[in-house]
Amino acid sequence: MNEFEIIDRITQILGCAARAECVLVGPGDDAAIVSVPPGFELAVTTDTLVAGRHFPADAPGDLVGCRAMGVNLSDLAAMGAEPSFCVVSLTAPTADIAWIEAYARGIAEYATRYGASIVGGNIARGPLAVSITAHGLIPAGERLLRSGAKAGDTVFVSGTLGVGHAALLANDLRFYRVEPRIDLGQALRRSASAAIDISDGLLADLSHICRASGVGARLTLETMPVAEGVEPETALTCGDDYELLFTASEPPDVDGPITAIGEIVKGDGVAVLDRGRVLPMDKATGYQHF
Amino acid sequence: MNEFEIIDRITQILGCAARAECVLVGPGDDAAIVSVPPGFELAVTTDTLVAGRHFPADAPGDLVGCRAMGVNLSDLAAMGAEPSFCVVSLTAPTADIAWIEAYARGIAEYATRYGASIVGGNIARGPLAVSITAHGLIPAGERLLRSGAKAGDTVFVSGTLGVGHAALLANDLRFYRVEPRIDLGQALRRSASAAIDISDGLLADLSHICRASGVGARLTLETMPVAEGVEPETALTCGDDYELLFTASEPPDVDGPITAIGEIVKGDGVAVLDRGRVLPMDKATGYQHF
């Protein structure tokens, strides 16, 4: 099976994925053509997953496709965007068509579930890696940035901390089947002052908000929604949770579990208090690729 | 130097690149935010270059950056789009900051020259590869597709064939410093019936136009603008020229060298005539990754 035949097979599978209204010309030309409705802005993000680093080299194709879509869509969620369209690039060492078709099915499943059309992509021979660029729509001016946190705001996090890390250690399906908080991100557009997804780890990502906003933060360890069997310190620094961390002056009226875990203060840096005592965690550490 | 420090350095270098009006939020958040002006559509394309396959593994960083931008912008040219913004992803095996900075300078040079802001990206440890998603603006309805060629149209090609291939063999700078035909693509918006860039090789790419348009083509070998020292048959099938191949009912009024090389006919397939005799080239072959 040659390159063009493989592309045809992938395109067939991805053609079943949601076809957003904004797609004027889909896959098959030198570029796709999309429109952005009047009154909307476009969020654009990209993330690459490398075999043996971001997922086990022998992971099934469908799960790699799910995770690659999930982590990219999570970045859209953190901006308050509604997923719209993606381009997907795959480098693979051999033409293992069964693996590649499974990968395309994983991509298609997430594309359909979250309403993001796959409008193009690329396939090349090389070490196994997936790179996706995801695009989402936001009503003009309603984007959620990292830079809006103010002293006095409460710090909230969605879901449970440490789940992704535990799933990674257990090689559990949940590691791959990332659930981006798309609905929550959109619900927070008018109520959150700043937002980020916790992919690097809660402390590192809260530090990003603090730096971008010119503020500090104080967290209370005992309020953290930590997964059973995970150490609180691990839950604060492990990555891979893909929950939303956000700040707001009032508790937002949203569906789904969110927990108040601290407050934004004047100054800089993130302090963690364990029953009133500051934990010796002066460095905001998170997962670093180099 | 850790991941965040490397990203800061890259962002500084890319910050000097052209900053398009459409960029509302640049690099540094979970996603960039861009706007598309009323009356315009957005072209979106992605291409990945893998070390040892698409460029020599010891190639200098700046040249890899130039080529990665050039081949992506060439796809925008083929749609008639004006480059607007890109996201750039790099996987690299070590934190060789000098190479990475050179790569960022190559990206920035092309971004500035062609007016495409770099709004985001990704860096990860892994086998050396670059993946770019490029976006360009087109006035609504003026896009150039592969599917509009009609029997009776003339087939044109820009520039000289075989230059990219000869540069690859000679490890010449021109292999890396791809010159996307951005101005030509925009000039052709109202006059060309179909267009494609010749990255896979002229015959393969003309076959793409013919299949998409439901027509055939007949080329005359003696009219081909072939580079000195390159066999005509090689010039027809080698890739890497990044010229525009297009069809039009009248010779378009454009700057720069274009050559009429054949005509669109009813039927299907591409025939090449050498002084009236059909060459035995029944397969449209081009560069295939698998």
Interface residues (C-beta under 8 A of the other chain):
Chain A: M1 N2 E3 F4 I6 L24 V25 G28 D29 D30 A31 A32 I33 V34 S35 V36 P38 E41 L42 A43 V44 T45 T46 D47 T48 L49 V50 G52 R53 H54 D75 L76 A78 M79 A81 F85 V87 S89 T91 A95 V119 G120 G121 N122 I123 A124 R125 G126 P127 A129 S131 T133 A134 H135 G136 I138 A140 R143 L145 R146 S147 A195 I196 D197 A212 Q288 H289 F290
Chain B: M1 N2 E3 F4 I6 L24 V25 G28 D29 D30 A31 A32 I33 V34 S35 V36 P38 E41 L42 A43 V44 T45 T46 D47 T48 L49 V50 G52 R53 H54 D75 L76 A78 M79 A81 F85 V87 S89 T91 A95 V119 G120 G121 N122 I123 A124 R125 G126 P127 A129 S131 T133 A134 H135 G136 I138 A140 R143 L145 R146 S147 A195 I196 D197 A212 Q288 H289 F290
